[in-house]
Every structure is written in C-alpha cells, then in structure tokens.
Amino acid sequence: MYEELKRKAEDMGIQITDLVKFYVKNGIENRGEDSSRNENTEKLEESIAYLEARLAQLDLLVMEMAKKLKVLEETDDEQMEIDQA
C-alpha cells in the first residue's frame, strides 16, 4: 500500500503525507454518500490537492528568488558605494 501511495504522490507532485491527509479528509467528509458522486468528487479533490501542493512549491520558489534578488541588490549597492569612494 505504501508503494501505491508513494507512486500516486509522485505522479501528483506532492508528498505522501499530503496525499494521506487528503484521503482521510475525503473519507470523513463523504461517509454515507453514494459512490458515483464520491468518484467524481474524489477526482476533483485530488486535482485541488495537487494544485494546492504545486502552489505551495511555487510560493517557496518565489520567496527564495526574492531573497536572492535582495542579496544581489544589496551586493550591487555596496559595490556602487565602493566605486564612488
């Protein structure tokens, strides 16, 4: 079962723990609902979970890029001060 979860998580580009949380949440929320609706809902929720995970990854990348840009700007400012002196 772990290998199936790992493969599914890798296919979706998310961590196994996020996938397990999704399945647990889905199971709790959908108790007693009919199965055809569950399948459609599950597919949509998997897509949402995937998009949320990718968004979190992109957010981290943007934050890292902003930090690097700030360091570069500070280095450039320091170099300009040295050149002017």
C-alpha positions as CSV (number, residue, x, y, z in Angstrom):
1,M,0.0,0.0,0.0
2,Y,2.9,2.4,0.8
3,E,4.3,1.9,-2.7
4,E,0.9,2.7,-4.2
5,L,0.7,5.9,-2.1
6,K,4.2,6.8,-3.0
7,R,3.7,6.3,-6.7
8,K,0.4,8.3,-6.7
9,A,2.0,11.1,-4.7
10,E,5.0,11.3,-7.1
11,D,2.6,11.3,-10.1
12,M,0.8,14.3,-8.5
13,G,4.0,16.0,-7.4
14,I,3.0,16.1,-3.7
15,Q,4.3,14.5,-0.6
16,I,2.8,11.2,0.7
17,T,1.6,12.8,3.9
18,D,-0.4,15.4,1.9
19,L,-2.0,12.6,-0.1
20,V,-2.8,10.6,3.1
21,K,-4.4,13.7,4.7
22,F,-6.5,14.2,1.5
23,Y,-7.7,10.6,1.6
24,V,-8.5,10.7,5.3
25,K,-10.3,14.0,5.0
26,N,-12.2,12.8,1.9
27,G,-13.3,9.6,3.8
28,I,-14.5,11.5,6.8
29,E,-16.4,14.1,4.7
30,N,-18.0,11.6,2.4
31,R,-19.3,8.9,4.7
32,G,-22.7,7.7,3.5
33,E,-22.7,9.5,0.1
34,D,-23.3,7.5,-3.0
35,S,-20.2,6.0,-4.7
36,S,-20.6,7.6,-8.2
37,R,-20.6,11.1,-6.6
38,N,-17.6,10.1,-4.5
39,E,-15.6,9.1,-7.5
40,N,-16.3,12.4,-9.2
41,T,-15.7,14.4,-6.1
42,E,-12.5,12.4,-5.3
43,K,-11.1,13.2,-8.8
44,L,-11.8,16.9,-8.3
45,E,-10.4,16.9,-4.8
46,E,-7.3,15.1,-6.0
47,S,-6.8,17.8,-8.6
48,I,-7.3,20.5,-6.0
49,A,-4.9,18.9,-3.6
50,Y,-2.3,18.6,-6.4
51,L,-2.8,22.3,-7.4
52,E,-2.5,23.4,-3.7
53,A,0.7,21.5,-3.3
54,R,2.1,22.9,-6.6
55,L,1.1,26.4,-5.5
56,A,2.9,25.9,-2.2
57,Q,6.0,24.8,-4.1
58,L,5.8,27.8,-6.4
59,D,5.3,30.1,-3.4
60,L,8.5,28.7,-1.8
61,L,10.4,29.2,-5.1
62,V,9.2,32.8,-5.4
63,M,10.2,33.5,-1.8
64,E,13.7,32.1,-2.4
65,M,14.1,34.1,-5.6
66,A,13.1,37.3,-3.8
67,K,15.7,36.6,-1.1
68,K,18.4,36.0,-3.7
69,L,17.3,39.2,-5.6
70,K,17.5,41.2,-2.3
71,V,21.0,39.8,-1.7
72,L,22.1,40.7,-5.2
73,E,20.7,44.2,-4.9
74,E,22.5,44.7,-1.5
75,T,25.7,43.5,-3.0
76,D,25.3,45.8,-6.0
77,D,24.5,48.8,-3.7
78,E,27.7,48.0,-1.7
79,Q,29.7,47.8,-4.9
80,M,28.4,51.1,-6.1
81,E,29.4,52.7,-2.7
82,I,32.9,51.3,-3.0
83,D,33.2,52.5,-6.6
84,Q,32.1,56.0,-5.6
85,A,34.5,56.3,-2.8
